[in-house]
Amino acid sequence: MYAIVDIQGQQFKVEKEQKVFVHRLEDKEGSKVTFDQVLLVDNDGKIDVGAPVVKGVSVNATVVSHVKGDKVKVFKKKRRKGYQKLNGHRQSFTELMIDDIASGGTAKKSETQASATKAATKSETAQETTTEKPSSTEKETKAKAAPKASAGSKTASATSKSKSTSGETKETKSTAAAKQQEETKKPVSKTKSTTKSQSTSTTTAGKKKAADETKDEKTTEKKDDNESTKSENE
């Protein structure tokens, strides 16, 4: 019989009375430790694979000693810089002796306990539902309250309709006022255009009169000059 256990983030294949070196644990020497993160169990050819852990299976072990591993040398160097460094490291381990792999009975017990708790919870919920059923008087009060709620909803709908109609009347009034303003503005623009045309016509007439007057003056001056020249020649 063997099992695969997760201890300190590492997986180990474990059998009874086997020594294993694990990353250092905080437990003292001689103390007993249990690991329940069992991923697989093989019991005389019967294999149980966990999803991710096999329920009801655990590995019991005792702490034998705390040990340091072999020295690991770490050498660093940068060429053409005159830099080199040597460090050493020894990892701390804990030696464990596997006592046994507990399985079978504990899993069945846990399953029976879970089923018993489920049955108890179901019976409690059934009792609560029976106690919480509404009586006939409560049903009658709810039925009476329902028409009131419907009447309140009707009044609310009526008020909303009245509001909408008032809003529509306001909109129609505003549109009528805008049309009246446009109609009043249009004649003003027409009068402005007529006054402009009249002013332009008067200015042109005045210019023509002035031109005619200047022509008459010029003609009279020419006549006077011609008469004066004739008298001188005589």
PLY file of the C-alpha trace (Angstrom):
ply
format ascii 1.0
element vertex 234
property float x
property float y
property float z
element edge 233
property int vertex1
property int vertex2
end_header
0.00 0.00 0.00
1.33 3.41 -0.98
0.06 6.99 -1.35
1.08 10.18 -3.10
1.05 13.12 -0.67
1.54 16.87 -1.08
3.91 18.15 1.63
5.20 21.73 1.60
4.37 22.11 -2.09
6.15 18.88 -3.11
4.65 15.49 -3.98
6.09 12.32 -2.41
5.35 8.65 -2.94
5.03 7.31 0.59
4.81 3.85 2.18
4.68 2.62 5.76
7.99 2.82 7.72
9.69 4.93 5.08
12.00 7.90 5.70
11.39 11.10 3.77
13.32 14.39 3.71
10.96 17.37 3.43
11.47 21.15 3.48
11.92 22.21 7.09
8.80 22.04 9.30
8.20 24.07 12.44
7.37 20.98 14.53
9.82 19.75 17.15
11.72 16.47 17.02
9.64 13.51 18.20
6.29 15.19 17.48
3.67 13.54 15.28
2.35 15.12 12.09
-0.62 14.29 9.83
-0.95 15.21 6.14
-4.41 15.11 4.55
-3.48 16.36 1.07
-3.46 12.83 -0.38
-3.74 12.82 -4.18
-3.72 9.06 -4.84
-3.97 5.82 -2.84
-3.12 2.29 -3.97
-4.50 -0.36 -1.59
-3.48 -3.80 -2.91
-4.32 -2.92 -6.51
-7.40 -0.76 -5.71
-6.50 2.77 -6.84
-8.39 5.84 -5.63
-7.64 9.08 -7.43
-8.65 12.35 -5.75
-10.41 15.28 -7.35
-8.10 16.88 -6.35
-7.83 15.15 -2.93
-8.97 11.71 -1.77
-11.52 12.22 1.01
-11.02 10.52 4.35
-7.39 9.52 3.71
-4.42 10.90 5.64
-0.75 10.08 6.22
0.63 10.01 9.79
4.33 10.60 10.41
6.79 11.48 13.20
9.54 14.10 13.06
12.91 12.36 13.42
15.34 15.28 13.07
16.06 18.62 11.42
18.98 18.42 8.99
20.87 20.61 6.51
21.54 19.40 3.00
24.80 19.41 1.04
26.47 22.73 0.31
25.68 24.35 -3.02
28.29 26.83 -4.32
27.12 29.90 -6.23
29.88 31.69 -8.19
29.31 35.01 -9.97
31.74 36.82 -12.29
31.71 39.75 -14.72
34.55 39.70 -17.21
36.73 42.76 -17.77
35.15 44.34 -14.66
37.21 42.79 -11.88
34.07 41.39 -10.23
33.70 37.88 -8.91
31.82 36.46 -5.95
31.42 33.04 -4.34
28.49 32.12 -2.11
27.48 28.87 -0.44
24.01 27.61 0.52
22.75 24.66 2.59
19.02 23.93 2.44
17.25 23.02 5.70
15.30 19.72 5.70
13.18 17.74 8.13
13.48 13.97 8.31
10.12 12.19 8.66
9.27 8.58 9.44
5.94 7.45 7.92
3.91 5.62 10.57
0.83 4.58 8.59
-1.67 5.54 5.88
-5.15 5.92 7.40
-8.00 5.27 4.97
-11.40 3.55 4.58
-13.40 3.93 7.79
-12.91 7.64 8.14
-14.22 8.28 4.63
-17.35 6.18 5.23
-17.98 7.96 8.53
-17.67 11.35 6.91
-20.12 10.34 4.14
-22.71 9.09 6.67
-22.38 12.29 8.69
-22.90 14.40 5.57
-26.04 12.44 4.61
-27.42 12.80 8.17
-26.86 16.55 8.14
-28.59 16.86 4.74
-31.65 14.95 6.03
-31.81 17.16 9.14
-31.69 20.35 7.06
-34.45 19.07 4.76
-36.74 18.28 7.73
-36.11 21.74 9.22
-36.99 23.48 5.95
-40.20 21.42 5.66
-41.26 22.44 9.17
-40.57 26.10 8.44
-42.70 26.02 5.28
-45.62 24.41 7.16
-45.47 27.02 9.91
-45.18 29.89 7.43
-48.30 28.97 5.36
-50.77 31.93 5.30
-54.14 31.46 6.99
-57.56 32.09 5.35
-57.95 35.45 7.15
-54.64 36.66 5.73
-55.77 35.65 2.24
-59.03 37.62 2.68
-57.17 40.73 3.83
-54.84 40.47 0.81
-57.86 40.10 -1.51
-59.43 43.24 0.02
-56.22 45.17 -0.28
-55.87 44.24 -3.97
-58.89 46.36 -5.19
-57.56 49.34 -3.27
-54.22 48.99 -4.99
-55.95 48.75 -8.39
-58.02 51.88 -7.62
-54.85 53.73 -6.65
-53.22 52.67 -9.90
-56.27 53.90 -11.86
-56.14 57.32 -10.19
-52.44 57.53 -10.90
-53.04 56.71 -14.58
-55.83 59.36 -14.74
-53.56 62.04 -13.26
-50.82 61.11 -15.71
-53.29 61.40 -18.62
-54.49 64.82 -17.41
-50.89 65.98 -17.13
-50.17 64.80 -20.66
-53.27 66.61 -22.03
-52.32 69.85 -20.24
-48.84 69.56 -21.69
-50.28 69.14 -25.19
-52.51 72.22 -24.78
-49.49 74.25 -23.64
-47.56 73.12 -26.72
-50.44 74.11 -29.05
-50.65 77.56 -27.41
-46.91 78.10 -27.78
-47.02 77.12 -31.48
-49.96 79.53 -32.11
-48.09 82.39 -30.43
-45.00 81.69 -32.52
-47.08 81.78 -35.75
-48.64 85.11 -34.75
-45.20 86.60 -34.09
-43.98 85.46 -37.51
-47.06 86.98 -39.20
-46.53 90.31 -37.42
-42.86 90.36 -38.42
-43.56 89.80 -42.12
-45.45 93.15 -42.84
-42.71 95.07 -41.06
-40.16 93.64 -43.44
-42.41 94.55 -46.40
-42.78 98.15 -45.19
-39.03 98.36 -44.76
-38.49 97.22 -48.34
-41.06 99.77 -49.68
-39.46 102.64 -47.75
-36.06 101.62 -49.10
-37.40 101.61 -52.70
-39.08 105.00 -52.20
-35.91 106.52 -50.77
-33.87 105.20 -53.70
-36.40 106.59 -56.21
-36.37 110.05 -54.57
-32.58 110.14 -54.57
-32.46 109.25 -58.28
-35.05 111.95 -59.11
-33.10 114.57 -57.19
-29.89 113.57 -59.00
-31.65 113.93 -62.38
-32.97 117.41 -61.48
-29.53 118.55 -60.38
-28.02 117.26 -63.65
-30.66 119.09 -65.70
-30.05 122.33 -63.80
-26.31 122.09 -64.41
-26.93 121.48 -68.13
-29.22 124.56 -68.34
-26.61 126.69 -66.61
-23.95 125.50 -69.02
-26.11 126.22 -72.05
-26.96 129.76 -70.81
-23.26 130.43 -70.20
-22.42 129.29 -73.73
-25.10 131.57 -75.17
-23.76 134.55 -73.22
-20.25 133.83 -74.44
-21.41 133.59 -78.04
-23.31 136.90 -77.82
-20.29 138.65 -76.26
-17.99 137.41 -79.04
-20.44 138.58 -81.71
-20.68 142.07 -80.22
-16.90 142.35 -80.09
-16.55 141.36 -83.70
-19.07 144.00 -84.82
0 1
1 2
2 3
3 4
4 5
5 6
6 7
7 8
8 9
9 10
10 11
11 12
12 13
13 14
14 15
15 16
16 17
17 18
18 19
19 20
20 21
21 22
22 23
23 24
24 25
25 26
26 27
27 28
28 29
29 30
30 31
31 32
32 33
33 34
34 35
35 36
36 37
37 38
38 39
39 40
40 41
41 42
42 43
43 44
44 45
45 46
46 47
47 48
48 49
49 50
50 51
51 52
52 53
53 54
54 55
55 56
56 57
57 58
58 59
59 60
60 61
61 62
62 63
63 64
64 65
65 66
66 67
67 68
68 69
69 70
70 71
71 72
72 73
73 74
74 75
75 76
76 77
77 78
78 79
79 80
80 81
81 82
82 83
83 84
84 85
85 86
86 87
87 88
88 89
89 90
90 91
91 92
92 93
93 94
94 95
95 96
96 97
97 98
98 99
99 100
100 101
101 102
102 103
103 104
104 105
105 106
106 107
107 108
108 109
109 110
110 111
111 112
112 113
113 114
114 115
115 116
116 117
117 118
118 119
119 120
120 121
121 122
122 123
123 124
124 125
125 126
126 127
127 128
128 129
129 130
130 131
131 132
132 133
133 134
134 135
135 136
136 137
137 138
138 139
139 140
140 141
141 142
142 143
143 144
144 145
145 146
146 147
147 148
148 149
149 150
150 151
151 152
152 153
153 154
154 155
155 156
156 157
157 158
158 159
159 160
160 161
161 162
162 163
163 164
164 165
165 166
166 167
167 168
168 169
169 170
170 171
171 172
172 173
173 174
174 175
175 176
176 177
177 178
178 179
179 180
180 181
181 182
182 183
183 184
184 185
185 186
186 187
187 188
188 189
189 190
190 191
191 192
192 193
193 194
194 195
195 196
196 197
197 198
198 199
199 200
200 201
201 202
202 203
203 204
204 205
205 206
206 207
207 208
208 209
209 210
210 211
211 212
212 213
213 214
214 215
215 216
216 217
217 218
218 219
219 220
220 221
221 222
222 223
223 224
224 225
225 226
226 227
227 228
228 229
229 230
230 231
231 232
232 233
